[in-house]
Amino acid sequence: MFPLNRPFEGWEGKRLWIVGASSGIGASLASQALAAGAKVALSARRTDRLAALAGGNPNALAVSFDAIEEQSWKEAYAEIQTRFGGVDLVIFCAAEYRPERSWEVTPAGSKRTLSINLGSLYCGLATILPAMLERGSGGIAIIASVAGWIGLPNASVYGPSKAALINLAEILYSDLHPKGLDVYLINPGFVNTQLTARNDFHMPAMLSPDEAASAIMRGVAAGRFEIHFPWRFTLLVKLVRMLPYRLRFALIGQLVKS
């Protein structure tokens, strides 16, 4: 079966911009991409952490900024263009998560989560798309989550934000692929990060950030549109999503009780 995107033919010399690179999947992606010979711009709010990740590597550029601030995107992109001459692939990793049931949601908390998980992407897209469209090449990778496939307890704001990202990635592919751009939708299962450490329930098929990053790099290299992992877990969630609501809600109810 032909991939929906053009396969990445080697990472050597490719120009990546990883937004949300200070920890978790983003940090592991940065390390692996640099090791593969890519030029990588590392962005997040934590300047010290970015500097440590860059580690003096001549192919690494630490550009700290707040992803929810539109003007900061423009300034960061200008710096990256000056250093790298452009960007071949932007990976949106920035995320916020707090386990909360629907009666625990606050307006302030939900606004912040939605701003980081979803709103920041629109700032980023407005910044990077003009140049990509002008040259007719480039890629956009969005890290969503299997939490966006199905309504789950404790994900009252996080889940809807990730569902929106899945929808957005599908729209972007329809809009941008005919214009020469590639779009990657990344739906991880549970990954051992600072965010999942907030959960107090069993998380099956947990992966390390390095394992998740490796799966993402393989998927991008192969040109897949949807990159989901680990399959032993994600395929099960896809199956549950296909069930009638009566059965689906019954299964979710059992998870809540367990």
C-alpha positions, -999 to +999 in steps of 0.1 A: +000+000+000+014+034-010+020+059+019-001+090+021+030+112+025+063+112+007+088+090+027+117+108+044+148+097+025+173+099+054+175+125+082+209+139+073+207+176+068+169+178+072+158+209+091+134+202+120+116+224+144+104+206+175+080+227+196+078+213+231+113+199+231+123+204+267+110+170+280+092+138+272+086+128+236+099+161+223+132+158+240+137+123+229+128+132+193+154+160+194+181+137+206+174+110+181+170+134+152+203+151+161+220+117+163+206+109+128+223+140+114+193+164+112+195+201+120+171+207+149+156+238+164+145+231+200+117+252+214+099+254+247+098+278+276+126+262+297+157+279+284+181+259+306+166+226+296+169+235+259+205+245+263+213+212+280+197+193+252+215+213+225+248+205+244+269+226+220+259+205+190+265+227+159+233+212+144+212+222+174+196+256+179+178+264+212+150+289+207+129+294+239+095+310+237+059+306+249+039+287+223+006+305+231+021+339+223+016+347+185+044+373+183+069+349+199+063+324+171+072+350+145+104+360+164+114+324+169+108+315+133+128+344+121+158+332+142+155+297+128+153+310+092+184+330+098+203+300+111+189+271+090+175+290+060+141+274+065+123+244+080+115+210+064+094+196+092+077+211+122+067+188+150+041+201+175+047+185+208+037+211+233+010+198+256-008+203+289-027+176+309-044+175+342-065+145+352-099+158+360-135+147+360-161+169+344-171+184+378-135+193+385-130+215+354-124+252+360-127+279+333-091+291+339-076+256+338-096+246+307-086+278+289-049+272+295-051+235+284-069+244+252-046+273+245-015+251+248-028+219+232-049+235+204-046+273+202-008+273+199-010+252+167-030+279+150-003+304+159+023+280+146+005+273+114+000+310+106+037+314+111+052+285+091+027+278+063+033+308+040+069+299+033+061+262+030+033+269+005+055+293-014+081+266-021+056+238-023+073+215+002+075+209+039+059+188+066+037+193+097+035+166+124+009+169+151+011+149+183-025+141+194-034+111+215-055+080+216-074+100+242-088+119+212-104+087+197-128+080+226-143+099+256-125+087+287-127+096+323-101+121+337-096+136+303-124+162+304-104+189+287-073+170+274-094+145+255-115+171+235-083+191+228-067+160+213-099+151+194-097+185+178-061+180+168-071+147+150-098+166+132-074+194+124-047+171+110-073+155+086-083+190+074-047+200+070-040+169+049-069+176+026-059+212+022-021+209+020-012+176+004-024+188-030-001+217-026+030+195-020+031+195+018+031+164+041+010+161+072+015+135+100-010+127+127+007+110+157-015+092+182+005+077+211-008+055+238+006+059+273+041+073+274+061+076+306+064+114+309+058+142+335+022+144+323+013+108+326+030+107+360-001+127+373-023+096+367-032+074+396-045+045+375-029+016+357-016+026+322-013-005+300+014-009+274+034+020+287+063+031+265+094+052+273+098+086+255+127+071+236+105+042+223+078+067+213+103+089+195+117+059+176+081+049+165+075+085+153+107+087+133+100+053+117+065+065+108+076+098+093+104+080+074+078+056+060+055+085+050+025+073+070-002+098+077-014+083+110+014+071+133-001+053+163+016+031+189+020+007+206-002-013+182-011-039+209-029-011+227-040+013+200-056-014+179-077-024+209-088+012+214-097+015+177-119-016+182-136-002+212-143+030+193-162+010+167-186-005+193-222+008+197-224+034+224-243+011+248-214-014+248-187+013+248-202+031+278-205-002+296-168-010+291-158+025+301-179+022+332-160-010+342-127+009+338-139+036+361-149+011+388-116-009+385 
